[in-house]
Amino acid sequence: MRLRFSRKMLGIPYAVFLLFFVIIPMLVILFYAFTDKEMHLSFENFIRFFSDPTKLSTIVYSLVIGLITTVVCLVIAYPVAYILARSKMKKKFVILLLFVTPMWINFVLRVNAIRELLNWMGLLGEANYFNTIFGMVYDFLPFMILPLYTTLLKIDESLYEASADLGGNAFTAFTRITLPLSMPGIASGITMVFLPSMTNYVVSDMLGNSKVTIIGKFIYEYFGTNWHMGSMVALVLLIVVLLSTWLTGGLKEENNARGTTL
């Protein structure tokens, strides 16, 4: 006898996962963020955080580090992805694999390797912010290359042929076809690089000799001593994540709509 499952029944596992791993943890964070140590409703955590210049400057540093890392990754990744996507090489997936392979290695080992390289170059302990951004770019570059490559690979070749037939040169084809249609990949890459680089305190600790503090370090430290303040910082970071996702999501929709009119 065959069992027939309705769409609602098929959605039950997802609903259970969503409940236990998203909704309940979020409710716990909200509860601790808006309560004090006596479990009374309080906004003291927010007042203390946003009235402390050190903590505010840390948010700014985190945003700047994430922004610089994202821009550098984009500048490096776009030409690489473009060349690979447009190349006629039969073994180009091997080159792509070279960029992806480091992701298979343990993250701590990769950071230690970069640390030893910077130490050999005599840069460790001097240019701390440079070390941090260097390590971030090394770790997150594949996350920028992959979405760009897959997006560029899907562009219809007939669009370039039509551009050439209409008298368009290479620059026109890039600005009117390649760049607009690759915006969804750019938005995905920005999301996958910008948000993690703001919170990856392991890189900043190991390569910056613990002299570079980002917002992820605050969350780690506070949850060891004060869950209320740690939840508040996590909530602030969540708001930044939601805003970034909303902006990049709007960018994707806008450029998808633009792509349909090309």
N, C-alpha and C positions, 0 to 999 in steps of 0.2 A: 504494500500500500504506500503510495507516494504521499509525502507530507507537503502541503502547500503553505508557503509562508507569504504573508502579506507584506507590503512595504513597511508598515509600521513595526512588524515583528523583526524585520531585517535591520531596522534602525535601533533596536533595543541595545545591542552591544556597544554601539557608538554612544548612546545616551548614558549608559552606565559608566563608560570611560570618561565622558564629559563631566558627569556628576562627581566622580571620586578624584579625578586628577586635574580638573579645572575649576569647577564651581565651588566645591568645598574648600580647597586651598585658598581661593580668592576670598571667600567669606571669612576664613581664619585671618588672613592678612588685613582685611578691612576691620575686623573686630579689634585686633591688637593695635592697629594704627590709630584708631579713635578712642582708645582707652588708656588709662594710666596704670601704674603698678597695683593699685587697689581695684582694678577692673571697673573703674567709673568712667563714664563718658567724658572725654577730654580732647581739646585741640592743642594741648601743651607740646606734643611732639612736633607738630607743624610749626608752631611759634618758635620753638627752640632751634629747629633746623634752619628756617628761613631768616632768622635773626642773627645767625652765626656767619660772619663773612668768610671764614675758612671753608665752611661747607658749601656756601654758594660759589666760591671760587673753584672748588673741586668739581662742581657740576659744569662750570664753564670750561675747565681744563678737559673734562671728559668729552664734552661736545667738540672742542677744538681737536683733540686727539682723534676722535671718531671721524670728524670731517676731513682732516688731513689724510688719514689712512684711506678713507673712501676715495678721495680725489686721486691720490697716488695710484691706488689699485686700478681705478678707472683709466687713468692715463696709460698705464702699462698694459692692462688687459684688453682694451678695445683694439689696438693695432694687432695684438696677438690673435684675438678671436676673429678679427676681420680677415687677416691673412690665411688663417686655417680654414675658415668657412669658404672663402673665395678661391682657395688653392685647388689645383687639379691633381695634386699628389694623391696617389693611391694609398699611401701609408701614413696619411696625416693624423690618423687616430693615434699613432705611436707617439707623435709629438705632443698631442693633447694628453696622452697618458703620462708623459713626463711631468706635466704640471699637476696632475691629479695624484700621482704616486705618493708624494709627501704626506697627503691626507691619511694614508694607510698606516703611517708610522705614529707611534705614541706621541701625544701632544707634548708631554714634558720632555721627552727625548729631543724633539725638534727644537724646543726653546733652549735646552741645554746646548745643543749644537750651535745655535746662533750666538749664545752667550760666549762659547769658546772662540768662535770666529771673531766676535767683537773684541774679546780680550786679546787675541793674537794681533789684531789691528791696532791695539792700544786705545780703543774708544770706550771700553767698559769703565763706567764710573765717572766719565767726564761729560759727555753729551747725553745726559739721561733721557731727555725727551726724544732725541734722535734715536737712541737705542730702542725705546719703547715703540715708536712709530715704525722703525725698521722691522722689529719683530712682528708687529701687527700686520704689516704689509706682507711679510713672508708667509704668515699663517693663513691669512684670509684672501690672498690673491686668487687661489683656485675657485673660491666662491663667487668671484667677479667674472672670471673667464668662462666658466661653464654656462651660466644663463645667457651671456652675450653670444657665445658660440652657437648654442642651440637656436637662439632667435635669429641670428644672421644666416644660419644654415637654411632656415625655412623661407627666406625671401625668394620669391619667384624670379627665375632668371629672365623670363619674358619681359619683366619690367625694365631691366637694363637694356634689352634689345629695343624696346619701344622708345626708351630715352635716346638711344643712339640714332634711331630712325628719325626722330624729331629734331636732331641736331644738337642734342645735349652732350656736353663733354663729361669727363670723369668727375670733375668737381660738382657739376650739376646733378649727376646721378647719385653722388654721395649725399649731398644736402637735401635733395628732393625725394630720394628713395631709401637709401641705406640708413641714414640717421633717424628719420621719422619712424621707420618700421622697426628699428632696433631699440626704441625707447622702452618697450616692455621689458626687454632684457636688462637695460640700464637700470630701470626701477627695481627689478628683482635683485640685481647685483648690489645696488646701494643698500637695500634692506638687509641683505645677508651679510654685508660687511660693516655698515655703520653701527647697527645696534650691538653686535657682539664686541666690536672694538671699544665701545664705550664702557663695557663692564668686565672685560677680561683682565682682571687684576694680576693674574699669574704672570703674564708677559711683563707688565709694568713693574712687578716686584722683582722678578728674576733678572731683567735687563736694565732696570732703572735703579737697582740696589735699594729698593723700597723707598726711594726718594720721590717717586712719582705716584701720587695717590689719585685713583679714579673712583667713580661712584660705586663700582662693584666691590671695591675694598671696604667701603663703609657698610654695605649690606652684610658682608662676611663677618666683619668685626662686631657689628651690633647684634647680630643673631647669636653670637657667643655670650653676650652679657645682657642685652636689653632687647627683647623681642618686640616691644612696642615701638622703639625708635627704628629698629631694623625693618619692621613692617611698613612704617611710614616712608622710609627711603625706598623700599621696594615699590610702594605705591606711586611715588613720584617718578621712578624709572618706568613703571608701567604706563603712566600717562605720556611720557616721552615716546615710548614704543608705539602707543596707539596713535599719537599725532604723526609720527614718522610713517607708520603703515597707511594711515589715511591719506597723507600727502602723496606717497608713492603709488597707492591704489588709484587715486584720482589721476595721476600722471599716466598710468597704464590705460585707463578707460579713455582718456582724452586722445591718446595717440593711437589706440585701437580704432577709435571712431575716425580719426584722421586717415589711418591706413586704408580704411574701406573706401575712402573717396579718391585715393591715388589712381 
